[in-house]
Amino acid sequence: MPVTRLRLPGPPTDGLGVFDALRERRSVRSFKEKGIPLKNLSALLWAGQGVVGVVRGIMRRTTPSAGATYPLFLYAVVGESGVEGLEAGVYEYVPEEHEVVLIREGDVRRGLYKAALSQGWVRDAPLSIIIAADFNRTTSVYGARGIRYVYMEAGHSSQNIYLAAASLGLGTVAVAAFYDDEVKRVLGIRHDPLYIMPVGWPRKRM
Ligand SMILES: Cc1cc2nc3c(=O)[nH]c(=O)nc-3n(C[C@H](O)[C@H](O)[C@H](O)COP(=O)(O)O)c2cc1C
């Protein structure tokens, strides 16, 4: 039986500092066939949407959020041997518990690759992090203007993941060209996908 719910190791305390990570950040589309340690998946998810503390009763995260409505949801697509200690599958990140929950078993990378206009890095990366949104969380407070706020927040999350990857010597690329409904179907999610971020060890040093 695969693990269905897993508490992740704590957020990292090592790696490159923020200015060096900014200098190192590049879009990487070619990855080694080598799995990623669980602690690195933990670091990337935490950077993208982790909890940093509680202010006035609301858990605050690594990204700013309009009115602290937090519309973003992160999913991890783990390939065969993609992340040490995790079976291939689709996992939802639960920021409040810093854990992942298995929502679909098996390696779905080929389906995700086809949904992403056959961009090879989506098929080949050992791991992809998907940033998705529940727009209603923000539009119910801000009306139509909330739509732009959600897109802005996806940018914050994506950049955090880029910088965390650079800090750990990993590579990623923000992929936005895909068929939304296909991605939802392949992952089995109801939230709207905004970015696919394939992650792996860069084949060439940038
Ligand atoms: C909104 C947005 C959409 C993007 N979509 C894709 C994509 O579908 N596929 C891809 O390979 N790269 C995509 N990229 C990555 C850009 O191609 C990349 O950031 C750009 O070439 C600059 O290179 P750099 O990130 O290494 O600085 C996207 C970037 C952004 C900001």
The ligand as an SDF file (V2000), in Angstrom:
LIG
                    3D

 31 33  0  0  0  0  0  0  0  0999 V2000
    3.9080   33.5390  -17.8040 C   0  0  0  0  0  0  0  0  0  0  0  0
    5.0280   32.6280  -18.2550 C   0  0  0  0  0  0  0  0  0  0  0  0
    4.7370   31.5270  -19.0370 C   0  0  0  0  0  0  0  0  0  0  0  0
    5.7530   30.6320  -19.4260 C   0  0  0  0  0  0  0  0  0  0  0  0
    5.4220   29.4910  -20.1030 N   0  0  0  0  0  0  0  0  0  0  0  0
    6.3930   28.6340  -20.4550 C   0  0  0  0  0  0  0  0  0  0  0  0
    6.0590   27.4100  -21.1070 C   0  0  0  0  0  0  0  0  0  0  0  0
    4.8970   27.0690  -21.3600 O   0  0  0  0  0  0  0  0  0  0  0  0
    7.0850   26.5800  -21.4460 N   0  0  0  0  0  0  0  0  0  0  0  0
    8.4050   26.8710  -21.1520 C   0  0  0  0  0  0  0  0  0  0  0  0
    9.2700   26.0670  -21.4670 O   0  0  0  0  0  0  0  0  0  0  0  0
    8.7510   28.0240  -20.5410 N   0  0  0  0  0  0  0  0  0  0  0  0
    7.7790   28.9100  -20.1680 C   0  0  0  0  0  0  0  0  0  0  0  0
    8.1070   30.0610  -19.4910 N   0  0  0  0  0  0  0  0  0  0  0  0
    9.5370   30.3230  -19.1390 C   0  0  0  0  0  0  0  0  0  0  0  0
   10.1420   31.4330  -20.0510 C   0  0  0  0  0  0  0  0  0  0  0  0
   10.3230   30.9080  -21.3450 O   0  0  0  0  0  0  0  0  0  0  0  0
   11.5000   31.9000  -19.4410 C   0  0  0  0  0  0  0  0  0  0  0  0
   11.2590   32.4660  -18.1720 O   0  0  0  0  0  0  0  0  0  0  0  0
   12.1760   32.9150  -20.3470 C   0  0  0  0  0  0  0  0  0  0  0  0
   12.6550   32.3010  -21.5200 O   0  0  0  0  0  0  0  0  0  0  0  0
   13.3390   33.6240  -19.6450 C   0  0  0  0  0  0  0  0  0  0  0  0
   14.3300   32.6960  -19.2720 O   0  0  0  0  0  0  0  0  0  0  0  0
   14.8120   32.5860  -17.7340 P   0  0  0  0  0  0  0  0  0  0  0  0
   13.6090   32.1720  -16.9080 O   0  0  0  0  0  0  0  0  0  0  0  0
   15.8820   31.5270  -17.7250 O   0  0  0  0  0  0  0  0  0  0  0  0
   15.3230   33.9110  -17.2880 O   0  0  0  0  0  0  0  0  0  0  0  0
    7.1110   30.9200  -19.0760 C   0  0  0  0  0  0  0  0  0  0  0  0
    7.3890   32.0430  -18.2900 C   0  0  0  0  0  0  0  0  0  0  0  0
    6.3750   32.8670  -17.8550 C   0  0  0  0  0  0  0  0  0  0  0  0
    6.7180   34.0490  -16.9600 C   0  0  0  0  0  0  0  0  0  0  0  0
  1  2  1  0
  2  3  1  0
  2 30  2  0
  3  4  2  0
  4  5  1  0
  4 28  1  0
  5  6  2  0
  6  7  1  0
  6 13  1  0
  7  8  2  0
  7  9  1  0
  9 10  1  0
 10 11  2  0
 10 12  1  0
 12 13  2  0
 13 14  1  0
 14 15  1  0
 14 28  1  0
 15 16  1  0
 16 17  1  0
 16 18  1  0
 18 19  1  0
 18 20  1  0
 20 21  1  0
 20 22  1  0
 22 23  1  0
 23 24  1  0
 24 25  2  0
 24 26  1  0
 24 27  1  0
 28 29  2  0
 29 30  1  0
 30 31  1  0
M  END
$$$$
